[in-house]
């Protein structure tokens, strides 16, 4: 009380998390407050630390695929894709066209699923309950599709080095087509609830502003960067899979605040939907796994009939394959930004060093810069707009 | 600008001090003289528009003379070009690049935590993922995979949790 009378600022330290719902998992934020204004935010991560990079050095290349699912568990198939593309770069494997299309479908549906969780929880943090219920209802349908195609809802490990594990059943295409037709209507529904909502606008416009220079300097990517007005998307600027065959736009917003990032992600939902629709329409026939014997597992039919295939399969399972000596990197446009795998190979069955470039981790590094000078209640909105998943941060 | 043009221009600026090569579709610039390391990075950012800082990777090579290696992953949005700048050192002390890219702060802290690399001049070099009293750096090659005796008695008391069996 005395301090207030003398107009002397007193900085109070407050702990947010680790288990607060708005911290999206186990993120602890040490917040220095002057009254209700944020002076400094120190994110404290490490509660989930599982040592994924160390585990990768002690597993064969195939054995590491299930661990990539556990990184960003809201879009497991994108993580599979980034890792498999990085390993394939060592061999220069030619992937069958149908597998490429299936990968694009899975990656874009993952983006839809991930962004739906984002809009649901972000709106819930700020106080909009209805969007949460609607968005999760639609996400269930995407997960149903994944269950139909891969047998798993969350940790599917479906994309393999050299293609995808298996072709999807007819049921998957039927579900996907009906979903794609209806999805724009669902996005309209969320936008009706939020875009012109006065409370939503007041809570998001001008909050957590990140300008274009800082967005690049801090290494943020994905919607954070596009929300700051930078026209950058790895799908278009460093094409992988067969994204150059699809027509889509890269949405940008110049403002760089929470509202701008919301708009970018809403447009991304529509664009992702457009890509899935195109991929389903032009899906070529053919195999979904390469026949390159260096990486591909022989099929079960082959194994039952031919001795060589049996030996090859046994060798790949027990020993794994050996990429040539060298280093390579592949980044993809994951829902949260640039997800990349940097692999150092010494010509052995196991990676010598595997570094995961996790978008959530880098996006958390900019949190302090974005939050300074705002109110404590705005911090909840800023964490939400950064779209962090702690599985990816802690690795 | 593609990588060949960048190579010729960099060679003119730093003659004989760089080794530029392409491997598996990735472009690498190895800095042979560590005195020009930060000049190379500054030139890349200011002259060749590598403004987007992607990542910092550290690698441990216990069998080589240059035991530690840092790879900076940079991307130029203007030229749509990705470049990896490498520097090897016999010891674990590297110059920081936080004064060039602010984002390197968080990335270098991770490498300090897991690989034990000291970045000279880093403003806030603390552990990120592991507790402050953790001994050793897990991603070094001499750190065993199945090491379980991480916490001692005082740490248990400090955290109020029992870790040992």
Interface residues (C-beta under 8 A of the other chain):
Chain A: X45 X46 X49 X51 X53 X54 X55 X58 X89 X90 X92 X213 X214 X216 X217 X218 X219 X220 X221 X230 X232 X237 X238 X326 X327 X328 X329 X331 X338 X340 X342 X344 X352 X353 X355 X357 X361 X362 X364 X365 X366 X369 X394 X395
Chain B: X23 X24 X25 X26 X28 X51 X52 X53 X54 X55 X57 X59 X60 X71 X73 X77 X80 X82 X84 X101 X102 X103 X104 X105 X106 X107 X110 X114 X128 X129 X130 X131 X138 X139 X143 X145
